[in-house]
Amino acid sequence: MHEVNAVTTNEQCDVCGFIWDEIQAGQISALLSSATGQLCELLIAQGDRVARRPEPERWSSLEYAAHLRDVYLSIRDRMVVACVELEPTLPPLYREERVAFGFYELDTVDDMVTELTTAATLFNKVFTQMPDGLRERRMPFAFPVAATRTLSWIASQVYHEAFHHLGDVRVNGELLSA
């Protein structure tokens, strides 16, 4: 398959402490829906502060949510390709470029709540309906280190994104309230 580093087990996010191997495929849909719902509630609660960056190096809560929406949609599409192609070649997400070229500044809270919820639902629909054999298909993935990953592991990564950025939005709310 791809000539990429082997995957190590028990990888942990240095920032939020998330451990990918602790999440089972059967948990992902409920966890993702819950985290998305919580994030949407925080966006609404932050009111007019939602689009403000609390610090220059931090995104606004609305930007974190837009990024998460794009992750859901992008990874969903990548998974479909990986189900069809044995050795898919996939474009990068272009995380930073999406802030400008994704026109995040045009997003509103109402639109984001709808889009984020819809994107999570679409991701969950693809992943939960995927036959078990396909969940073990592999595709290249660059984060946290370049490696070939199973689609189940990548679904855990999608939940990590929700979990991690839910934390970012909580911190933003605290910083903007101070």
Secondary structure, DSSP 4 states (H G I P E B T S, - for coil): ----PPPPSS-B-TTT--BGGG--GGGHHHHHHHHHHHHHHHHHHHGGGTTS-SSTTS--HHHHHHHHHHHHHHHHHHHHHHHH-SS-------HHHHHHHTTGGG--HHHHHHHHHHHHHHHHHHHHHS-HHHHT-EEEE-SSSSEEEEHHHHHHHHHHHHHHHHHHHHHHHHHHH-
